[in-house]
Amino acid sequence: MKNKNKNALLNVTKFLGLFLLVCCIFVISGCGTDQQKSNDKNAGESKSEIAAQLLKEHNDLLTKANQEIHNINLKLTELNDKIRAYNDKGGKLSEAQKNEIDEIEKIRGSINPRIHEINNISQEQWENFKTTFVKDIEEVKSRIDVLVNELKVK
């Protein structure tokens, strides 16, 4: 009888020990899940912040691009007026000047479609797109200014 009680007590002790071990594992794994959820939430917030920043940069560039296109159009109007006045005085554009006008039109023509692409550019492509786009706008403005100044001299 003592043996039976001893075995029963031993079985209860083993069961309680095993039960406590399972409970500890469950609690520990549950803590990790909360931590993972917290990390996932923080990552989601970071992604949202990055997306919001990218959207702001898209909008800023779109605003700047529209203003710059307006400025380019004003410069082109000025250039056309100078060419007309130059031709009225009997002057003729050189081949280099004609080629420069063709190059300006080619670059300018590539800018308009890219304006419509601004909001579709991914985070990975953004810096390269923005740099190239701004460089092309500045190049067109600079080339127009050079031609306008050449025609003022003549």
N, C-alpha and C positions, 0 to 999 in steps of 0.2 A: 504494500500500500504506500509505503514511503517512496518507493521507486516510481509509482504512478504519479504521485503528487510532484515529485522532483522532475519527472519528464514533462508533466503538464506545465509546471512553472517554467521550465526551460523553453518549452514551445511558445509560451506566452511572451517570455523575454525575447526570444528570437523574432517573434512576430512584431513586437513593439519596436525592437531595434530596426528591423527591416522597414516598418511603417515610418519611423522617424527619418530614416535614410531617404526614402522615397519623397517624403515631405520636404526635406532639405533640398533635394535635387529639383523638385518642382518650384520651390521658392527661388532658388538661384537661377533657374532657367527663365522664370517669369521676370526677374529683374533685368536680365539681358534683353528680353523682348521690349520692356518699357524703354530701355536705353536705345534700342534699335529704332523704336517708334519715334523717339525724341530726335535721333540722328536723321531719320527719314524726313521728319517735319522740318528740321533745320535745313536739310538739303533742298527740300521743296521750296522753302522760303528763299534760299539763295538763288535757285533757278528762277523764281518769280522776280527777284530783284534784278538779276542779270537780264531777263527778258524785258523788264520795264526800262532798264538803262539802254538796252539796244533799241527799243522802240523810241525812246527820247532822242537817241543819236540819229535814228532814221528820220524822225520829224525835223530835227535841227538841220540835217543836211538837205532835206527836201526844201525847207524854207530858204536856206542859203542858196541852193541851186536855182530856185525860181527867181530870187533877187539877182543872182549873177547872170541868168539868161536875159533878164530885163536889161542889165547893164551891157551885156554883149550886144543886144539888139540896138541899144542906143549908140554904141561904138560903131556898129555896122552901118547905121544910118549916117553917122558922121563920115565914115569912110566912103560911102556911096556919094555923099555930097561933095567930098574932096575929089573923088574920081571924076564926077560930072564937071566940076569946076575946072579941073586939070585938063579934061578933054575939050572943054569949051575954049580954053586958051591955046588949043592946038597941040597939047601934049598927048603922048601915047604911053601907056603902061609898058614897061619892059617885060620880057618873057619871065624873068625872075619874079617880078611883081605879080604877074598873072598866075604863075605857079604857086606863089605864096597864098594868093586868094583861094585857089583850088584846095590847098592844104588846110586853110582855115575852115572852109566849107565842109571838108571831109571830117575834121575833128568836131566841128560844131554839130554836124549831122549825127555823129556818134553819141553826142551828149544827150540829146532829146530822148532817145529810147532808154538810156540808162536812168534818166529821171524816173521813169515809170517802174524801173526795177528796184529802186531804193528800198521800198518796204518789203521786198521779197528776199533780200540778201541775208544769209545766215550769219550767225555769230562768227563762224570759222572764216568766212569770206569777207567779213565786214571791213577790217583794217585795210586790206589790199584794195578792195573796191573803192573805199572812201579816198585813199591816197591817190589812186589813179584818176578817179573822177575829178577831184579838186585840182590835180596837176593839169589835166586836160583843159579845165575851165580857165585856169591861170595862163596856160599857154596860148589859148585862143585870144584872150584879152591882150596879152603881151604882143602877139603877132599883129593884131589889128592896130595897136598903138604905134608899132614900128612903121607900118605902112602909112598911117595917117601923118606921122612925122616926116616921112620921106616926101609925101606930097605937099606938105607945107613948105619945105625947102625949095621945091622946084617952082 
